[in-house]
């Protein structure tokens, strides 16, 4: 069967550019936010955090590349695509804004903020690792539409919309790469001599950006941090705060982030299976957790995750090589301090079309691989993701205006929009999206008892505060745990369960007469 497997396929080059651009954006955010929000010195960012990121990404990408090879040889499939992997974007923002920054504000100690971040990253990894042993059961009892609708909602909002805006913000750079990507991957029109469209898109977009002056040459020297920085173990620094008061104070952030990361990775495995690649749940998620733990042990404060987008890379023709190449190249950038330089040389807009197409493919997959009559269940799963994206835009707009939600006031905002409902739906949106979609599938199939059970699950999760619970403190929206703030949702979902149980009983009695 070895003849069927190749470490490098024609589509791996395009797949590499797409995953590389995605990972590069995360690295840019790390450098930018750690430097501006946390006031971390360059030595900490380039000498500790980025080398730790390199360890986690290289290990994870090598494993998932090997896993794809193993699946290909075991099943005899000629084309298996490795799971995409990288830094978790949601956790990146959460750990900076809601864990490390509060520690910095309270103590003015950057070193302590970093240490708490390490412990938080370790906690997230442990949750992911432990969850790997029960995630298979969750996958078995959850309808496919429920798992894929969440991904589709995230893809159409946090991926496609963002990159679509980037393209239309700079059409002189963005439109030519977009035309190439749409022609090859949607129109199925190959370029002359089968040149990969992704490669041509990135090169042409970069060339256009340089030609029309979009690249600021004065920043090249400022972004050059060329110096080999090898990973250094940070276990003692991590353990110094693992059981401290500082970490305990932020468990309400760490635990939900770990659970969301676990659930999102599980949904991505379902997406890969729907695209034709069935990877083992336990080992895939366990390595995801181990990658996050490794990141913390070597200085990174940012969890890793199985990325959304497997169907898009598979349609590109990518196999195992794109994953391994991405891990190697990203690691080189991190270890040599070249993140800022590369981001200056290659504008994000040059690769935006690839990631826009990835988002489109994921959204389309949710409808293509599920029964047609389950389409309403997929659509209802979009709403929580839309709420999360809408709240993100609202908060960014208010910050740009020099204010925030607390300063404006919920009462004032409620005159323009149902702001309480928007925030409540955003809190734990991955959970609510999956549960609402699963409930809808059960109703479509007339499985009223199962629908009632999903409603009771929603009531239970709401009672913990993982869904819908929120409060506003120091200008930020934070999770509120326990039923004190979510009891209306607990009662509402319980009432829905009673309705579904009643309808199920009515239909059973009707069928017997």
LUMVO-237867 format. One line per field, with one value per residue (C-alpha): residue number from 0; residue in one letter; x, y, z. Coordinates in Angstrom, 1 decimal. Example, Ala and Ser with C-alpha at 12.3 -4.5 7.8 and 13.67 -1.06 7.14 Angstrom:
BEGIN
i: 0, 1;
aa: a, s;
X: 12.3, 13.7;
Y: -4.5, -1.1;
Z: 7.8, 7.1;
***
This chain:
BEGIN
i: 0, 1, 2, 3, 4, 5, 6, 7, 8, 9, 10, 11, 12, 13, 14, 15, 16, 17, 18, 19, 20, 21, 22, 23, 24, 25, 26, 27, 28, 29, 30, 31, 32, 33, 34, 35, 36, 37, 38, 39, 40, 41, 42, 43, 44, 45, 46, 47, 48, 49, 50, 51, 52, 53, 54, 55, 56, 57, 58, 59, 60, 61, 62, 63, 64, 65, 66, 67, 68, 69, 70, 71, 72, 73, 74, 75, 76, 77, 78, 79, 80, 81, 82, 83, 84, 85, 86, 87, 88, 89, 90, 91, 92, 93, 94, 95, 96, 97, 98, 99, 100, 101, 102, 103, 104, 105, 106, 107, 108, 109, 110, 111, 112, 113, 114, 115, 116, 117, 118, 119, 120, 121, 122, 123, 124, 125, 126, 127, 128, 129, 130, 131, 132, 133, 134, 135, 136, 137, 138, 139, 140, 141, 142, 143, 144, 145, 146, 147, 148, 149, 150, 151, 152, 153, 154, 155, 156, 157, 158, 159, 160, 161, 162, 163, 164, 165, 166, 167, 168, 169, 170, 171, 172, 173, 174, 175, 176, 177, 178, 179, 180, 181, 182, 183, 184, 185, 186, 187, 188, 189, 190, 191, 192, 193, 194, 195, 196, 197, 198, 199, 200, 201, 202, 203, 204, 205, 206, 207, 208, 209, 210, 211, 212, 213, 214, 215, 216, 217, 218, 219, 220, 221, 222, 223, 224, 225, 226, 227, 228, 229, 230, 231, 232, 233, 234, 235, 236, 237, 238, 239, 240, 241, 242, 243, 244, 245, 246, 247, 248, 249, 250, 251, 252, 253, 254, 255, 256, 257, 258, 259, 260, 261, 262, 263, 264, 265, 266, 267, 268, 269, 270, 271, 272, 273, 274, 275, 276, 277, 278, 279, 280, 281, 282, 283, 284, 285, 286, 287, 288, 289, 290, 291, 292, 293, 294, 295, 296, 297, 298, 299, 300, 301, 302, 303, 304, 305, 306, 307, 308, 309, 310, 311, 312, 313, 314, 315, 316, 317, 318, 319, 320, 321, 322, 323, 324, 325, 326, 327, 328, 329, 330, 331, 332, 333, 334, 335, 336, 337, 338, 339, 340, 341, 342, 343, 344, 345, 346, 347, 348, 349, 350, 351, 352, 353, 354, 355, 356, 357, 358, 359, 360, 361, 362, 363, 364, 365, 366, 367, 368, 369, 370, 371, 372, 373, 374, 375, 376, 377, 378, 379, 380, 381, 382, 383, 384, 385, 386, 387, 388, 389, 390, 391, 392, 393, 394, 395, 396, 397, 398, 399, 400, 401, 402, 403, 404, 405, 406, 407, 408, 409, 410, 411, 412, 413, 414, 415, 416, 417, 418, 419, 420, 421, 422, 423, 424, 425, 426, 427, 428, 429, 430, 431, 432, 433, 434, 435, 436, 437, 438, 439, 440, 441, 442, 443, 444, 445, 446, 447, 448, 449, 450, 451, 452, 453, 454, 455, 456, 457, 458, 459, 460, 461, 462, 463, 464, 465, 466, 467, 468, 469, 470, 471, 472, 473, 474, 475, 476, 477, 478, 479, 480, 481, 482, 483, 484, 485, 486, 487, 488, 489, 490, 491, 492, 493, 494, 495, 496, 497, 498, 499, 500, 501, 502, 503, 504, 505, 506, 507, 508, 509, 510, 511, 512;
aa: x, x, x, x, x, x, x, x, x, x, x, x, x, x, x, x, x, x, x, x, x, x, x, x, x, x, x, x, x, x, x, x, x, x, x, x, x, x, x, x, x, x, x, x, x, x, x, x, x, x, x, x, x, x, x, x, x, x, x, x, x, x, x, x, x, x, x, x, x, x, x, x, x, x, x, x, x, x, x, x, x, x, x, x, x, x, x, x, x, x, x, x, x, x, x, x, x, x, x, x, x, x, x, x, x, x, x, x, x, x, x, x, x, x, x, x, x, x, x, x, x, x, x, x, x, x, x, x, x, x, x, x, x, x, x, x, x, x, x, x, x, x, x, x, x, x, x, x, x, x, x, x, x, x, x, x, x, x, x, x, x, x, x, x, x, x, x, x, x, x, x, x, x, x, x, x, x, x, x, x, x, x, x, x, x, x, x, x, x, x, x, x, x, x, x, x, x, x, x, x, x, x, x, x, x, x, x, x, x, x, x, x, x, x, x, x, x, x, x, x, x, x, x, x, x, x, x, x, x, x, x, x, x, x, x, x, x, x, x, x, x, x, x, x, x, x, x, x, x, x, x, x, x, x, x, x, x, x, x, x, x, x, x, x, x, x, x, x, x, x, x, x, x, x, x, x, x, x, x, x, x, x, x, x, x, x, x, x, x, x, x, x, x, x, x, x, x, x, x, x, x, x, x, x, x, x, x, x, x, x, x, x, x, x, x, x, x, x, x, x, x, x, x, x, x, x, x, x, x, x, x, x, x, x, x, x, x, x, x, x, x, x, x, x, x, x, x, x, x, x, x, x, x, x, x, x, x, x, x, x, x, x, x, x, x, x, x, x, x, x, x, x, x, x, x, x, x, x, x, x, x, x, x, x, x, x, x, x, x, x, x, x, x, x, x, x, x, x, x, x, x, x, x, x, x, x, x, x, x, x, x, x, x, x, x, x, x, x, x, x, x, x, x, x, x, x, x, x, x, x, x, x, x, x, x, x, x, x, x, x, x, x, x, x, x, x, x, x, x, x, x, x, x, x, x, x, x, x, x, x, x, x, x, x, x, x, x, x, x, x, x, x, x, x, x, x, x, x, x, x, x, x, x, x, x, x, x, x, x, x, x, x, x, x, x, x, x, x, x, x, x, x, x, x, x, x, x, x, x, x, x, x, x;
X: 0.0, 3.0, 2.6, -0.7, 0.9, 3.1, 4.5, 4.0, 1.1, 0.4, -2.2, 0.1, 1.7, -1.7, -2.6, 0.6, 0.0, -3.5, -2.5, 0.7, -1.2, -3.7, -0.9, 1.0, -1.9, -2.0, 1.8, 1.3, -1.5, 0.8, 3.6, 1.2, -1.0, 1.8, 3.8, 1.0, -1.6, 0.8, 3.9, 6.0, 9.6, 10.9, 13.1, 10.0, 8.0, 10.8, 12.9, 10.3, 6.8, 7.5, 10.0, 7.3, 4.8, 7.3, 7.6, 3.8, 3.2, 6.1, 5.1, 1.4, 1.9, 4.4, 2.0, -1.0, 1.1, 2.2, -1.4, -2.6, 0.1, -1.0, -4.6, -3.7, -1.7, -4.2, -7.3, -5.6, -7.0, -5.0, -5.8, -5.9, -5.5, -3.9, -5.8, -4.9, -3.4, -2.4, -2.8, -6.3, -7.5, -10.3, -8.1, -5.4, -7.6, -9.2, -5.9, -4.5, -7.5, -9.1, -6.2, -2.8, -3.9, -5.9, -2.8, -0.7, -3.1, -3.2, 0.5, 2.3, 4.5, 4.9, 6.9, 4.0, 1.4, 3.4, 3.7, -0.1, -0.5, 1.7, -0.4, -3.6, -2.3, -1.4, -4.9, -6.5, -4.2, -5.1, -8.9, -8.3, -6.3, -8.9, -11.8, -10.2, -11.3, -15.0, -15.3, -16.0, -19.3, -20.4, -19.7, -21.8, -24.9, -24.8, -26.3, -23.9, -25.9, -25.4, -21.6, -21.2, -23.6, -21.4, -18.4, -20.4, -21.5, -17.9, -16.7, -19.1, -18.5, -15.1, -13.3, -15.2, -16.5, -13.2, -11.2, -14.0, -13.8, -10.0, -10.3, -13.0, -11.0, -8.1, -9.5, -6.4, -4.5, -7.3, -9.3, -6.7, -5.9, -9.7, -10.3, -7.6, -8.9, -12.6, -11.6, -9.6, -11.4, -15.0, -14.9, -12.5, -10.5, -6.9, -4.1, -1.7, 0.7, -1.3, 0.4, -1.2, -3.7, -2.8, 0.8, 0.0, -2.6, -0.1, 2.8, 0.6, -1.1, 2.3, 3.7, 0.7, 1.1, 4.7, 4.1, 1.4, 3.2, 1.2, 4.4, 6.1, 9.8, 10.7, 9.3, 11.5, 14.4, 12.2, 10.6, 13.9, 14.6, 17.0, 18.5, 18.3, 16.2, 16.1, 13.2, 13.9, 11.9, 9.6, 8.2, 9.4, 7.9, 4.7, 4.4, 5.1, 1.6, -0.3, -2.0, -1.8, -4.6, -4.0, -4.7, -7.8, -9.2, -9.2, -10.5, -13.9, -12.0, -9.7, -12.3, -14.7, -11.8, -10.6, -14.0, -14.7, -11.3, -12.2, -15.6, -14.4, -11.7, -14.3, -16.5, -13.5, -12.9, -16.6, -16.0, -12.9, -14.9, -17.7, -15.0, -13.8, -11.0, -12.0, -9.3, -9.4, -11.1, -9.1, -5.5, -6.4, -7.8, -5.1, -2.3, -4.1, -4.1, -0.5, 0.5, -1.0, 0.8, 4.1, 3.5, 3.2, 6.2, 8.4, 7.2, 4.1, 0.9, -1.4, -3.3, -3.2, -6.1, -7.2, -8.2, -11.4, -11.0, -10.1, -12.6, -11.2, -7.6, -8.8, -10.6, -7.3, -5.7, -3.5, -2.2, 0.3, 3.0, 1.2, 0.9, 4.6, 5.8, 3.7, 5.1, 8.7, 8.3, 6.3, 8.9, 11.7, 10.0, 9.4, 12.9, 14.6, 12.3, 11.2, 7.4, 7.3, 9.5, 7.4, 4.2, 5.7, 6.9, 3.7, 0.5, -2.5, -4.6, -2.4, -3.6, -7.1, -8.8, -7.6, -9.0, -12.3, -12.7, -11.9, -14.8, -17.1, -16.2, -16.9, -20.2, -21.2, -20.1, -22.7, -25.5, -23.9, -23.1, -26.3, -29.8, -31.5, -34.4, -32.0, -31.2, -33.3, -31.2, -28.0, -29.4, -30.6, -27.1, -25.8, -27.5, -25.2, -22.1, -23.7, -24.4, -20.7, -19.5, -21.9, -20.9, -17.2, -17.9, -19.9, -17.2, -14.4, -16.5, -17.0, -13.3, -12.4, -14.7, -12.8, -15.6, -17.1, -20.4, -20.4, -19.7, -22.5, -24.9, -27.0, -30.2, -29.0, -27.9, -31.1, -33.0, -31.1, -30.9, -31.8, -28.3, -29.0, -30.1, -27.1, -24.7, -26.5, -26.5, -22.8, -21.8, -20.9, -22.1, -20.4, -22.5, -25.8, -25.2, -24.7, -27.6, -30.1, -29.2, -29.4, -32.7, -34.0, -32.8, -34.7, -37.9, -37.5, -37.3, -40.2, -38.0, -39.7, -38.2, -34.6, -35.5, -36.7, -33.5, -31.4, -33.5, -32.7, -29.0, -29.4, -31.0, -28.2, -25.4, -27.2, -27.4, -23.6, -23.3, -21.3, -24.1, -25.8, -24.3, -22.6, -21.8, -20.0, -17.0, -14.3, -15.7, -15.5, -18.1, -17.2, -18.8, -21.1, -21.3, -24.1, -27.9, -28.2, -27.9, -29.2, -32.3, -34.6, -32.8, -32.9, -36.7, -37.2, -35.3, -37.1, -40.4, -39.3, -38.4, -41.9, -43.5, -41.5, -42.2, -45.9, -46.0, -44.1, -46.7, -49.6, -48.3, -47.6, -51.2, -52.5, -50.6, -52.2, -55.8;
Y: 0.0, 2.3, 3.1, 4.8, 7.3, 10.2, 12.6, 15.5, 15.9, 18.6, 20.2, 20.4, 23.7, 25.4, 23.8, 25.0, 28.7, 28.6, 27.2, 29.2, 32.5, 31.4, 30.6, 33.7, 35.9, 34.2, 34.9, 38.5, 38.8, 37.3, 39.8, 42.7, 42.0, 40.8, 43.9, 46.5, 45.1, 43.3, 45.5, 42.4, 43.0, 41.6, 39.2, 37.6, 37.5, 36.4, 34.6, 32.6, 32.7, 32.2, 29.4, 27.7, 28.1, 26.5, 23.4, 22.9, 23.6, 21.5, 18.5, 18.7, 19.2, 16.3, 14.1, 14.9, 14.5, 11.0, 10.3, 11.0, 8.7, 6.0, 6.3, 6.1, 3.0, 1.3, 2.0, 2.0, 5.5, 7.3, 10.7, 11.5, 15.0, 15.8, 17.6, 21.4, 22.6, 25.8, 28.3, 28.7, 32.2, 32.4, 31.3, 33.7, 36.7, 35.3, 34.5, 37.9, 40.1, 38.1, 36.3, 38.0, 41.6, 41.6, 40.1, 42.8, 45.5, 44.3, 43.6, 45.5, 42.4, 41.2, 38.1, 37.1, 37.7, 35.4, 32.7, 32.8, 32.5, 29.4, 27.8, 28.7, 27.2, 24.0, 23.9, 24.1, 21.3, 19.1, 19.6, 18.8, 15.7, 14.4, 15.2, 13.0, 9.9, 10.9, 12.9, 9.7, 9.2, 12.8, 12.3, 9.1, 10.6, 14.0, 14.3, 15.3, 18.4, 19.6, 19.1, 20.7, 23.6, 25.2, 25.0, 26.4, 29.3, 30.0, 29.7, 32.1, 34.7, 34.6, 33.3, 34.2, 37.6, 38.8, 37.9, 39.0, 42.5, 42.5, 41.7, 44.4, 46.9, 46.7, 45.4, 46.4, 43.7, 41.3, 40.8, 39.2, 36.4, 36.0, 35.5, 32.8, 30.9, 31.0, 29.9, 26.9, 25.7, 26.6, 26.8, 23.8, 25.6, 24.6, 27.1, 26.5, 23.6, 22.9, 25.7, 25.8, 28.7, 29.3, 29.8, 32.2, 34.0, 34.7, 35.7, 37.9, 39.6, 40.2, 41.6, 43.9, 45.2, 46.0, 47.6, 50.0, 50.9, 48.9, 47.7, 50.1, 49.6, 51.7, 49.0, 46.2, 47.0, 47.6, 44.2, 42.3, 40.4, 37.8, 35.9, 32.2, 31.6, 28.0, 26.8, 26.8, 24.7, 26.8, 24.1, 25.7, 29.1, 27.4, 25.4, 28.4, 29.8, 26.6, 26.4, 30.1, 32.5, 34.2, 31.1, 30.1, 33.5, 32.9, 29.3, 30.8, 31.7, 28.8, 26.0, 27.3, 27.9, 24.4, 22.9, 25.1, 24.0, 20.4, 20.6, 22.6, 20.1, 17.3, 19.1, 19.5, 15.7, 15.2, 17.6, 15.6, 12.4, 13.9, 14.8, 11.2, 11.1, 9.2, 9.8, 8.2, 10.6, 9.7, 10.0, 13.0, 15.0, 13.6, 15.0, 18.2, 18.5, 17.3, 20.0, 22.6, 21.2, 21.2, 24.8, 25.7, 23.7, 25.6, 29.1, 29.7, 30.9, 30.0, 26.7, 24.9, 23.3, 21.3, 23.9, 24.4, 23.9, 20.3, 20.0, 23.0, 21.7, 18.3, 19.8, 21.6, 18.2, 18.6, 15.5, 15.1, 17.4, 20.7, 20.1, 19.1, 22.0, 24.4, 23.1, 23.4, 26.9, 28.4, 27.0, 28.6, 31.9, 31.6, 30.5, 33.1, 36.0, 36.6, 36.9, 40.7, 40.7, 38.1, 39.9, 43.0, 41.3, 39.2, 41.2, 39.2, 40.3, 38.3, 35.1, 36.2, 34.6, 31.1, 31.5, 33.0, 29.9, 27.6, 29.3, 28.9, 25.2, 24.4, 26.2, 24.3, 21.0, 21.3, 21.2, 18.7, 15.8, 15.9, 15.0, 17.8, 17.9, 18.7, 22.0, 24.0, 22.4, 23.7, 27.1, 27.4, 26.5, 29.6, 32.1, 31.7, 32.2, 35.2, 36.6, 36.0, 37.7, 40.6, 41.2, 41.1, 43.8, 45.9, 45.8, 46.6, 49.6, 50.9, 50.5, 52.4, 55.2, 55.2, 53.6, 50.2, 48.5, 49.3, 53.0, 53.2, 51.1, 48.1, 50.2, 52.8, 50.0, 48.1, 51.1, 50.2, 46.4, 43.6, 43.7, 41.4, 38.6, 39.2, 38.8, 35.8, 34.0, 34.8, 33.3, 29.6, 29.9, 26.6, 24.8, 26.5, 26.1, 22.4, 21.8, 23.9, 22.1, 18.7, 19.5, 20.6, 17.4, 15.4, 17.4, 17.0, 13.2, 13.2, 12.0, 14.1, 12.3, 12.9, 16.5, 16.8, 15.3, 17.8, 20.6, 19.3, 19.2, 22.9, 23.6, 21.8, 23.6, 26.9, 26.3, 26.1, 29.4, 27.9, 29.0, 32.4, 33.5, 36.9, 40.0, 43.2, 44.2, 46.9, 47.4, 43.8, 41.1, 38.1, 34.8, 34.5, 31.0, 29.3, 29.7, 33.1, 34.9, 32.2, 30.9, 32.3, 30.1, 27.1, 27.5, 28.2, 25.1, 23.0, 24.2, 23.3, 19.8, 19.4, 20.5, 18.0, 15.2, 16.0, 16.1, 12.8, 11.2, 12.7, 11.3, 7.8, 7.7, 8.9, 6.2, 3.5, 4.6;
Z: 0.0, 0.2, -3.4, -2.6, -0.2, -0.9, 1.7, -0.8, -3.1, -5.7, -3.5, -0.5, -1.7, -1.8, 1.5, 3.0, 2.0, 3.4, 6.8, 6.9, 6.5, 9.1, 11.6, 10.7, 11.7, 15.2, 15.6, 14.6, 17.2, 19.8, 19.1, 18.9, 21.9, 24.2, 23.4, 23.6, 26.0, 28.4, 27.9, 27.7, 26.7, 23.4, 25.3, 26.8, 23.5, 21.2, 23.7, 25.7, 24.2, 20.5, 21.0, 23.1, 20.4, 18.0, 20.2, 20.3, 16.6, 15.4, 17.5, 16.7, 12.9, 12.8, 14.6, 12.4, 9.3, 10.6, 11.5, 7.9, 6.6, 9.0, 8.0, 4.3, 4.8, 7.1, 4.8, 1.4, 0.7, -2.0, -0.6, 3.2, 4.4, 7.7, 10.4, 10.4, 13.7, 15.3, 18.1, 19.4, 18.5, 21.1, 23.9, 22.7, 23.3, 26.5, 28.2, 27.4, 28.2, 31.0, 32.7, 32.2, 31.9, 35.2, 36.9, 35.4, 36.4, 40.0, 40.5, 37.8, 37.5, 33.9, 35.0, 37.3, 34.5, 32.3, 35.0, 35.5, 31.8, 31.7, 34.5, 32.6, 29.4, 31.4, 32.8, 29.4, 28.1, 31.0, 30.3, 26.6, 27.5, 30.0, 27.6, 24.9, 26.8, 26.8, 23.6, 21.6, 23.5, 22.9, 19.2, 19.1, 20.6, 18.8, 15.4, 12.6, 11.7, 15.3, 15.2, 11.7, 12.2, 14.8, 12.5, 9.7, 11.8, 12.9, 9.3, 7.8, 10.5, 12.1, 9.0, 5.8, 6.8, 8.2, 5.1, 2.8, 4.5, 4.0, 0.3, -0.3, 1.8, -0.7, -4.0, -5.9, -3.9, -3.0, -6.2, -8.4, -5.9, -5.3, -9.0, -9.2, -6.1, -7.3, -10.8, -9.7, -6.6, -7.3, -11.1, -11.3, -14.0, -13.8, -14.5, -17.3, -16.6, -13.5, -11.5, -8.0, -7.8, -4.1, -4.9, -7.8, -5.6, -2.8, -5.1, -7.3, -4.3, -2.7, -6.0, -6.3, -2.8, -3.3, -6.7, -5.5, -2.3, 0.2, 1.9, 4.3, 3.7, 6.7, 9.0, 7.6, 9.9, 12.9, 12.4, 12.0, 15.2, 13.6, 16.5, 17.2, 20.4, 21.4, 23.6, 27.3, 29.8, 31.9, 34.2, 37.5, 36.5, 35.5, 38.7, 40.8, 40.2, 39.4, 42.8, 43.7, 44.4, 41.1, 39.1, 41.2, 40.6, 36.8, 36.7, 35.5, 32.3, 32.0, 32.4, 29.7, 27.3, 27.8, 27.3, 24.2, 22.8, 23.4, 21.8, 18.8, 18.1, 18.3, 15.8, 13.5, 13.7, 12.6, 9.8, 8.7, 8.8, 6.7, 4.1, 4.0, 6.6, 9.8, 12.4, 15.9, 18.4, 21.5, 20.1, 18.0, 20.9, 23.4, 21.2, 20.9, 24.7, 24.9, 22.4, 24.7, 27.8, 25.8, 24.9, 28.6, 29.6, 27.1, 27.7, 25.6, 27.3, 24.4, 23.9, 20.6, 18.8, 15.8, 13.3, 11.4, 7.7, 6.9, 4.1, 2.3, 2.4, 1.3, -1.7, -2.5, -2.8, 0.3, 2.1, 4.9, 3.5, 4.0, 7.7, 8.2, 6.1, 8.0, 11.3, 10.1, 8.5, 11.4, 13.9, 12.0, 12.1, 15.8, 16.6, 14.5, 15.4, 11.8, 12.4, 12.1, 9.0, 7.1, 8.0, 6.5, 3.3, 2.7, 3.3, 4.8, 1.9, -0.5, 1.2, 2.3, -0.7, 0.3, 3.8, 2.5, 0.3, 3.3, 5.2, 2.2, 1.9, 5.6, 5.4, 2.3, 3.8, 6.6, 4.1, 1.6, 4.0, 6.1, 5.1, 3.2, 5.6, 8.4, 6.9, 9.4, 12.2, 10.6, 10.1, 13.7, 14.8, 13.0, 15.3, 18.4, 16.2, 14.5, 18.0, 19.0, 15.9, 16.2, 19.8, 18.8, 16.2, 18.6, 21.3, 18.8, 17.5, 21.1, 21.9, 18.7, 20.0, 23.3, 25.3, 26.2, 26.9, 30.6, 30.0, 27.4, 29.6, 28.8, 29.1, 26.5, 24.1, 24.6, 23.0, 19.8, 20.0, 22.3, 23.8, 26.7, 24.3, 22.1, 25.0, 26.5, 23.2, 22.7, 26.1, 25.5, 21.9, 20.8, 23.4, 22.6, 18.8, 19.1, 21.6, 19.7, 16.4, 18.0, 19.5, 16.1, 14.4, 17.0, 16.3, 12.6, 13.0, 15.5, 18.3, 20.9, 23.9, 22.6, 21.9, 25.5, 26.8, 24.8, 26.3, 29.7, 28.8, 27.8, 31.2, 33.1, 31.2, 31.6, 35.4, 35.5, 33.7, 30.8, 28.6, 28.7, 32.1, 32.0, 34.0, 33.3, 35.3, 34.6, 31.1, 30.1, 29.7, 31.8, 32.5, 35.5, 37.0, 38.8, 38.3, 39.9, 36.6, 34.3, 36.1, 33.4, 30.9, 33.2, 33.6, 29.9, 28.7, 31.3, 30.0, 26.5, 27.7, 29.3, 26.0, 24.0, 26.5, 26.4, 22.6, 22.4, 24.8, 22.8, 19.5, 21.0, 22.4, 19.0, 17.2, 19.4, 18.7;
***
